[in-house]
Amino acid sequence: MVPTTAIASRTPRSGAIIHVAGSTSVTTRGQSRVAVVRADGADGRETPLVDRRTALSATLAGVLLAASPRPASAKLVDKTIKSSSLSSFQKKDLLADFSERCETELSSVLSADDAPALMRLLILDAATYDANAKTGGVNGSVALSEECPSELKGVVEKLQKAREAVKKNSPAGQDMLTMADAIVLGAKVGVVKSWDATKKATLSPNNYMLSKQYGAQFQVRLGRTDAATADGKVEVPATTASPEEVQAFMGKLGVKDGSLDGPFAAKAPFWERATLLLWPASTKDAAASEEAFGKVDGFASWKSKYDKSRMTTYRDEYEIDFAEFFNKLANLVRCWFGWGRLACTVGSLARSSIVVVVVVAGCQVQKRGVLV
């Protein structure tokens, strides 16, 4: 019997991707459409398996496949496609899969209680960024034994455990989660878990489910490189430091010399608003830290705004703004390694160069792949 060939489609409106292989069932997500064509039997006839709404489109797929030359034998082999041959949609899909796997492993070892330590780890790693020389920054060096504070070694061990799990439980070659990316993604996971715990404790069951379903999306970019040696030492205020001391530090982070001079100069990347969002999240008592900031000019109005936002079901203003400045902090990076190693491994038939490209219900066909 010839192995099943699966065709997955992307709908422009929803952007959802679904993948089916080796099964007679068809699953859809969002507004996607799938046509699965199976070649079976001694005569090699192809039988389309479709849902009722895509019957006509599946018929078209079957016709196109039937018109293609059949291989003399059908042996399933792996074929690696270079990253240069993948479309931007395929790359985006592969990276989303990789990020999801990493988050799953991190979620299994991290808890909401780890969020302050993870945020502290991220701030310490980012603190070494030199905007003039473009050196330092989020490169995982803070996790090195000679640089890591003793109180943060526990979460570093959890991050390393998750990295090892990603390597162990992923297909060959999918072990590219650097420590720098693990720190960023781990901090995001910890913060989101703490938000979820707060919502679960304060919202009604119905509103809690609504917030889970329709709340703000928190995305982070991956691709940071790891440092081989520790960065130069940078003085970072203690988590108990005064708001004035903290703002003096945050106001210089990521700033080039002279860029804040003059009447028309832009604000520092981490001004009062960003500081109020990020710094308290790195302390053991975020509420007390925010109260202290709220008594200082420049912070009070923002504290009032975010207090109101966190009393709503979706907390959009607070969570969206937090994600924005979190990413600014996480992207204080010397360089990105890019995704030149990205490739797609797909099942193909031996001695067959057939590539089926079908438009199903007006949607572009996408092929499933993995990172190698």
URBEL-V436700 format. One record per pair of residues at least 24 apart in sequence whose ideal C-beta (glycine too) atoms are under 10 Angstrom apart, sorted by the first residue. I is the first residue (numbers start at 1). J is the second residue. If there is no record, write none. Layout:
I:J / I:J
This chain:
1:38 / 1:39 / 1:40 / 1:41 / 1:42 / 1:44 / 1:74 / 2:38 / 2:39 / 2:40 / 2:41 / 2:44 / 2:45 / 2:46 / 2:70 / 2:71 / 2:73 / 2:74 / 2:75 / 2:76 / 2:349 / 3:38 / 3:39 / 3:40 / 3:74 / 3:75 / 3:76 / 3:347 / 3:348 / 3:349 / 4:36 / 4:37 / 4:38 / 4:39 / 4:40 / 4:49 / 4:76 / 4:347 / 5:36 / 5:37 / 5:38 / 5:39 / 5:46 / 5:61 / 5:65 / 5:347 / 5:348 / 5:349 / 5:354 / 5:356 / 6:34 / 6:35 / 6:36 / 6:37 / 6:38 / 6:49 / 6:347 / 6:367 / 6:368 / 7:33 / 7:34 / 7:35 / 7:36 / 7:37 / 7:58 / 7:61 / 7:65 / 7:356 / 7:357 / 7:358 / 7:360 / 7:365 / 7:366 / 7:367 / 7:368 / 8:32 / 8:33 / 8:34 / 8:35 / 8:36 / 8:93 / 8:360 / 8:363 / 8:365 / 8:366 / 8:367 / 8:368 / 9:33 / 9:34 / 9:35 / 9:54 / 9:57 / 9:358 / 9:359 / 9:360 / 9:361 / 9:362 / 9:363 / 9:364 / 9:365 / 9:366 / 10:89 / 10:90 / 10:92 / 10:93 / 10:363 / 10:364 / 10:365 / 10:366 / 11:360 / 11:361 / 11:362 / 11:363 / 11:364 / 12:362 / 12:363 / 12:364 / 13:363 / 14:363 / 15:89 / 15:92 / 15:93 / 17:89 / 17:90 / 17:92 / 17:93 / 17:94 / 17:96 / 17:97 / 17:366 / 17:368 / 18:366 / 18:368 / 19:93 / 19:97 / 19:366 / 19:367 / 19:368 / 19:369 / 20:49 / 20:368 / 21:346 / 21:347 / 21:368 / 22:76 / 22:347 / 23:49 / 24:49 / 25:49 / 25:51 / 26:50 / 26:51 / 26:54 / 26:58 / 27:51 / 28:53 / 28:54 / 31:361 / 31:363 / 32:360 / 32:361 / 32:363 / 32:366 / 33:57 / 33:58 / 33:360 / 33:361 / 33:362 / 33:363 / 34:58 / 34:360 / 34:361 / 34:363 / 35:59 / 35:60 / 35:61 / 35:62 / 35:65 / 35:358 / 35:360 / 35:361 / 35:365 / 36:61 / 37:61 / 37:62 / 37:64 / 37:65 / 37:66 / 37:356 / 37:358 / 38:62 / 39:65 / 39:66 / 39:70 / 39:71 / 39:74 / 39:349 / 44:70 / 44:71 / 44:74 / 46:70 / 50:360 / 53:361 / 54:360 / 54:361 / 54:363 / 56:360 / 56:361 / 57:358 / 57:359 / 57:360 / 57:361 / 57:362 / 57:363 / 58:358 / 58:360 / 58:361 / 60:358 / 60:359 / 60:360 / 60:361 / 61:356 / 61:358 / 61:359 / 61:360 / 61:365 / 62:358 / 63:358 / 64:356 / 64:357 / 64:358 / 64:359 / 65:354 / 65:356 / 65:358 / 68:352 / 68:354 / 68:355 / 68:356 / 69:352 / 69:353 / 69:354 / 70:349 / 70:352 / 70:354 / 71:348 / 71:349 / 71:350 / 71:351 / 71:352 / 71:353 / 71:354 / 72:350 / 72:351 / 72:352 / 73:349 / 73:350 / 73:351 / 73:352 / 74:349 / 74:350 / 74:351 / 74:352 / 75:348 / 75:349 / 75:350 / 75:351 / 75:352 / 76:347 / 76:348 / 76:349 / 76:350 / 77:346 / 77:347 / 77:348 / 77:349 / 77:350 / 77:351 / 77:352 / 78:345 / 78:346 / 78:347 / 78:348 / 78:370 / 79:344 / 79:345 / 79:346 / 79:347 / 79:348 / 79:349 / 80:173 / 80:343 / 80:344 / 80:345 / 80:346 / 80:369 / 80:370 / 80:372 / 81:342 / 81:343 / 81:344 / 81:345 / 81:346 / 81:348 / 81:367 / 81:369 / 81:372 / 82:340 / 82:342 / 82:343 / 82:344 / 83:338 / 83:339 / 83:340 / 83:341 / 83:342 / 83:343 / 83:344 / 83:369 / 83:371 / 83:372 / 84:340 / 84:342 / 84:343 / 85:343 / 85:344 / 86:339 / 86:342 / 86:343 / 86:344 / 86:367 / 86:369 / 87:344 / 87:364 / 87:366 / 87:367 / 89:364 / 89:366 / 90:342 / 90:344 / 90:366 / 90:367 / 90:368 / 90:369 / 91:339 / 91:342 / 91:344 / 91:369 / 91:371 / 93:344 / 93:366 / 93:367 / 93:368 / 93:369 / 94:174 / 94:339 / 94:342 / 94:343 / 94:344 / 94:368 / 94:369 / 94:370 / 94:371 / 94:372 / 95:221 / 95:222 / 95:223 / 95:339 / 95:342 / 95:371 / 96:219 / 97:170 / 97:174 / 97:368 / 97:369 / 97:370 / 97:371 / 98:166 / 98:170 / 98:174 / 98:176 / 98:177 / 98:222 / 98:339 / 98:342 / 98:370 / 98:371 / 99:177 / 99:181 / 99:185 / 99:219 / 99:220 / 99:221 / 99:222 / 101:165 / 101:166 / 101:169 / 101:170 / 101:174 / 101:177 / 101:371 / 102:162 / 102:163 / 102:165 / 102:166 / 102:170 / 102:174 / 102:176 / 102:177 / 102:181 / 102:182 / 102:185 / 102:186 / 102:189 / 102:222 / 103:162 / 103:185 / 103:186 / 103:188 / 103:189 / 103:192 / 103:220 / 104:162 / 104:165 / 104:166 / 104:169 / 104:189 / 105:159 / 105:161 / 105:162 / 105:163 / 105:164 / 105:165 / 105:166 / 105:167 / 105:168 / 105:169 / 105:170 / 105:177 / 105:182 / 105:185 / 105:189 / 106:158 / 106:159 / 106:161 / 106:162 / 106:163 / 106:165 / 106:166 / 106:177 / 106:182 / 106:185 / 106:186 / 106:187 / 106:188 / 106:189 / 106:190 / 106:193 / 107:162 / 107:185 / 107:186 / 107:189 / 107:190 / 107:192 / 107:193 / 108:158 / 108:161 / 108:162 / 108:165 / 108:189 / 109:155 / 109:157 / 109:158 / 109:159 / 109:160 / 109:161 / 109:162 / 109:165 / 109:186 / 109:189 / 110:155 / 110:158 / 110:159 / 110:161 / 110:162 / 110:185 / 110:186 / 110:187 / 110:189 / 110:190 / 110:193 / 111:158 / 111:189 / 111:190 / 111:193 / 111:194 / 111:197 / 112:189 / 112:190 / 112:191 / 112:192 / 112:193 / 112:194 / 112:195 / 112:196 / 112:197 / 112:198 / 113:155 / 113:190 / 113:193 / 113:194 / 113:197 / 113:284 / 114:154 / 114:155 / 114:158 / 114:159 / 114:186 / 114:187 / 114:189 / 114:190 / 114:191 / 114:193 / 114:194 / 115:155 / 115:186 / 115:187 / 115:188 / 115:189 / 115:190 / 115:191 / 115:192 / 115:193 / 115:194 / 115:195 / 115:197 / 115:281 / 115:282 / 115:286 / 116:155 / 116:187 / 116:190 / 116:191 / 116:194 / 116:239 / 116:280 / 116:281 / 116:282 / 116:283 / 116:284 / 116:285 / 116:286 / 116:289 / 117:149 / 117:151 / 117:152 / 117:153 / 117:154 / 117:155 / 117:156 / 117:158 / 117:186 / 117:187 / 117:190 / 117:282 / 117:284 / 118:152 / 118:155 / 118:156 / 118:158 / 118:159 / 118:182 / 118:183 / 118:184 / 118:185 / 118:186 / 118:187 / 118:188 / 118:189 / 118:190 / 118:191 / 118:193 / 118:194 / 118:281 / 118:282 / 119:183 / 119:186 / 119:187 / 119:188 / 119:190 / 119:191 / 119:194 / 119:239 / 119:278 / 119:279 / 119:280 / 119:281 / 119:282 / 119:283 / 119:286 / 119:326 / 119:329 / 120:149 / 120:151 / 120:152 / 120:155 / 120:187 / 120:236 / 120:239 / 120:279 / 120:281 / 120:282 / 120:283 / 120:284 / 121:148 / 121:149 / 121:152 / 121:155 / 121:156 / 121:159 / 121:182 / 121:183 / 121:184 / 121:186 / 121:187 / 121:190 / 121:282 / 122:180 / 122:183 / 122:184 / 122:186 / 122:187 / 122:188 / 122:190 / 122:191 / 122:278 / 122:281 / 122:282 / 122:326 / 122:329 / 122:330 / 122:332 / 123:187 / 123:236 / 123:237 / 123:239 / 123:249 / 123:250 / 123:253 / 123:270 / 123:278 / 123:279 / 123:281 / 123:282 / 123:329 / 124:148 / 124:149 / 124:152 / 124:183 / 124:231 / 124:234 / 124:236 / 124:282 / 125:179 / 125:180 / 125:183 / 125:184 / 125:187 / 125:224 / 125:227 / 125:231 / 125:329 / 125:330 / 125:332 / 126:183 / 126:184 / 126:234 / 126:236 / 126:253 / 126:254 / 126:270 / 126:278 / 126:328 / 126:329 / 126:330 / 126:331 / 126:332 / 126:333 / 127:231 / 127:233 / 127:234 / 127:235 / 127:236 / 127:237 / 127:249 / 127:250 / 127:252 / 127:253 / 127:254 / 127:329 / 127:332 / 128:227 / 128:230 / 128:231 / 128:232 / 128:233 / 128:234 / 128:236 / 128:332 / 128:334 / 129:231 / 129:234 / 129:253 / 129:254 / 129:255 / 129:329 / 129:331 / 129:332 / 129:333 / 129:334 / 130:231 / 130:232 / 130:234 / 130:254 / 130:256 / 130:332 / 130:334 / 131:252 / 131:253 / 131:254 / 131:255 / 131:256 / 131:257 / 131:259 / 131:269 / 131:332 / 132:255 / 132:256 / 132:257 / 132:258 / 132:259 / 133:256 / 133:334 / 134:256 / 134:332 / 134:333 / 134:334 / 134:335 / 135:227 / 135:231 / 135:232 / 135:334 / 135:335 / 136:227 / 136:231 / 136:232 / 136:234 / 136:332 / 136:333 / 136:334 / 137:180 / 137:224 / 137:227 / 137:231 / 137:253 / 137:254 / 137:329 / 137:330 / 137:331 / 137:332 / 137:333 / 137:334 / 137:335 / 138:178 / 138:179 / 138:180 / 138:181 / 138:183 / 138:184 / 138:224 / 138:225 / 138:227 / 138:329 / 138:330 / 138:331 / 138:332 / 138:333 / 138:334 / 139:178 / 139:179 / 139:180 / 139:183 / 139:224 / 139:225 / 139:226 / 139:227 / 139:228 / 139:230 / 139:231 / 139:332 / 139:333 / 139:334 / 139:335 / 140:178 / 140:179 / 140:180 / 140:181 / 140:182 / 140:183 / 140:184 / 140:224 / 140:225 / 140:226 / 140:227 / 140:228 / 141:179 / 141:180 / 141:226 / 141:227 / 141:228 / 141:229 / 141:230 / 141:231 / 141:232 / 142:179 / 142:180 / 142:183 / 142:227 / 142:230 / 142:231 / 143:179 / 143:180 / 143:182 / 143:183 / 143:226 / 143:227 / 143:230 / 144:179 / 144:226 / 144:227 / 144:228 / 144:229 / 144:230 / 144:231 / 145:230 / 146:229 / 146:230 / 147:227 / 147:229 / 147:230 / 147:231 / 147:233 / 148:230 / 149:236 / 151:239 / 155:183 / 155:186 / 155:187 / 155:190 / 156:182 / 156:183 / 156:186 / 158:182 / 158:186 / 158:190 / 159:183 / 159:185 / 159:186 / 159:187 / 162:186 / 162:189 / 170:370 / 170:371 / 170:372 / 171:345 / 171:370 / 171:371 / 171:372 / 172:345 / 172:370 / 172:371 / 172:372 / 173:341 / 173:343 / 173:345 / 173:370 / 173:371 / 173:372 / 174:341 / 174:370 / 174:371 / 174:372 / 175:371 / 176:222 / 176:223 / 176:337 / 176:339 / 176:341 / 176:342 / 176:371 / 176:372 / 177:222 / 178:222 / 178:223 / 178:224 / 178:225 / 178:226 / 178:227 / 178:337 / 179:224 / 179:225 / 179:226 / 179:227 / 180:222 / 180:223 / 180:224 / 180:225 / 180:226 / 180:227 / 180:330 / 180:333 / 180:334 / 180:337 / 181:220 / 181:221 / 181:222 / 181:223 / 181:224 / 181:225 / 181:226 / 181:330 / 181:337 / 182:222 / 182:224 / 182:226 / 183:224 / 183:330 / 184:220 / 184:221 / 184:222 / 184:224 / 184:326 / 184:327 / 184:329 / 184:330 / 184:331 / 184:333 / 185:220 / 185:221 / 185:222 / 185:330 / 187:220 / 187:281 / 187:282 / 187:326 / 187:329 / 187:330 / 188:218 / 188:219 / 188:220 / 188:323 / 188:326 / 188:327 / 188:330 / 189:218 / 189:220 / 190:281 / 191:218 / 191:278 / 191:281 / 191:319 / 191:322 / 191:323 / 191:326 / 192:218 / 192:319 / 192:323 / 194:281 / 194:286 / 195:310 / 195:315 / 195:318 / 195:319 / 195:322 / 198:310 / 198:315 / 199:310 / 199:313 / 199:314 / 199:315 / 202:310 / 202:311 / 203:312 / 203:313 / 203:315 / 204:313 / 206:313 / 207:312 / 207:313 / 207:314 / 208:313 / 210:313 / 210:314 / 211:312 / 211:313 / 211:314 / 211:315 / 211:316 / 211:319 / 214:313 / 214:314 / 214:316 / 215:313 / 215:314 / 215:315 / 215:316 / 215:319 / 215:320 / 216:314 / 216:315 / 216:316 / 216:317 / 216:318 / 216:319 / 216:320 / 216:321 / 216:322 / 216:323 / 217:319 / 217:320 / 217:323 / 218:319 / 218:320 / 218:322 / 218:323 / 218:324 / 218:326 / 218:327 / 219:323 / 219:327 / 220:323 / 220:326 / 220:327 / 220:330 / 220:331 / 221:327 / 221:330 / 221:331 / 221:333 / 221:336 / 222:330 / 222:336 / 222:337 / 222:339 / 223:333 / 223:335 / 223:336 / 223:337 / 223:338 / 223:339 / 224:330 / 224:331 / 224:333 / 224:334 / 224:335 / 224:336 / 224:337 / 225:333 / 225:334 / 225:335 / 225:336 / 225:337 / 225:338 / 226:337 / 227:334 / 231:334 / 236:282 / 237:279 / 238:283 / 239:279 / 239:280 / 239:282 / 239:283 / 239:284 / 239:285 / 239:289 / 240:283 / 240:284 / 240:285 / 240:288 / 240:289 / 240:292 / 241:279 / 241:283 / 241:289 / 241:292 / 242:292 / 242:293 / 242:296 / 243:272 / 243:275 / 243:276 / 243:279 / 243:280 / 243:289 / 243:290 / 243:292 / 243:293 / 243:294 / 243:295 / 243:296 / 243:298 / 243:299 / 244:293 / 244:296 / 246:275 / 246:276 / 246:278 / 246:279 / 246:280 / 246:282 / 246:283 / 246:289 / 246:292 / 246:293 / 246:296 / 247:271 / 247:272 / 247:275 / 247:276 / 247:279 / 247:293 / 247:296 / 247:298 / 247:299 / 249:275 / 249:279 / 250:274 / 250:275 / 250:276 / 250:278 / 250:279 / 250:329 / 251:275 / 253:328 / 253:329 / 253:332 / 254:328 / 254:329 / 254:331 / 254:332 / 269:325 / 269:328 / 269:329 / 269:332 / 270:325 / 270:328 / 270:329 / 270:332 / 271:298 / 271:302 / 271:325 / 272:296 / 272:297 / 272:298 / 272:299 / 272:300 / 272:301 / 272:302 / 272:303 / 273:298 / 273:299 / 273:301 / 273:302 / 273:305 / 273:306 / 273:321 / 273:324 / 273:325 / 274:302 / 274:321 / 274:322 / 274:324 / 274:325 / 274:326 / 274:328 / 274:329 / 275:299 / 275:302 / 275:325 / 276:300 / 276:301 / 276:302 / 276:303 / 276:305 / 276:306 / 276:321 / 276:322 / 276:325 / 277:302 / 277:306 / 277:318 / 277:319 / 277:321 / 277:322 / 277:323 / 277:324 / 277:325 / 277:326 / 277:329 / 278:322 / 278:325 / 278:326 / 278:328 / 278:329 / 281:322 / 281:326 / 339:371 / 341:371 / 341:372 / 342:369 / 342:370 / 342:371 / 342:372 / 343:369 / 343:370 / 343:371 / 343:372 / 344:368 / 344:369 / 344:370 / 344:371 / 344:372 / 345:369 / 345:370 / 345:371 / 345:372 / 346:370
